[in-house]
Amino acid sequence: MVVAIDGPAGVGKSSIAKLIAQTCNFYYLNSGSFYRAYTYLQLQAHLDPMDFPSVLRTAQSHELTVFDGRICIDGLEVEDKLHTAQVDSVVAQVSTYVPLREYVNVQLRRIAENMDVIVEGRDITTVVFPDADLKCYFDAEPEVRAQRRFKQHPENQDYETVLRQIKERDAIDRNKAVGALQVARDALYVDTSYLTMEQVCEKVLSAIFALKGEVNR
């Protein structure tokens, strides 16, 4: 079974997807971690992250794997190094490069073959897994999302800056030439603005259990 979750930054996709993966014993994949890993590698090599063909060459020269939901580069776990301000500042632009998106999508599909997976990102329900067994779209008001992000990292910047960055990221994600953020026609739409993580999980788990019940009939 493939459970695909899309939505803008700060709606709780990662936290909820991880919890559902643990509950259902699904393999967890975060497409955004792949773009972060390649951006991180480019920066570590002191190469220009805005040179997108160079980023693709960097990507193709390293092996990315996922262990327990965490990204490994050439066998070394690097998840905690992928969420720095430096990576944050450019990863949205890096992820717009179509050949890189195609490269990442092939890897996601390969990893997900013959497995129960929950995958989250921006175009998972529409491009990467358009035939997913369950499609979900999480949304939330920009101000709520900015407040969540600010609480996570209050030492880095002020709330107004975080809100501006959230809105800028939304604009980039929704206007990509390929893989733009949009609600799939058959997706379960959940506004997480004023729901707890447990309440959102319950909605998704109910849909998963209903599908599994239909399969087992």
Helices and strands as residue ranges (DSSP letters): E 2-6, H 13-24, E 27-30, H 31-44, H 52-60, E 64-67, E 70-73, E 76-77, G 79-81, H 85-94, H 98-112, E 117-121, I 124-128, E 134-139, H 142-152, H 159-174, E 188-191, H 197-215
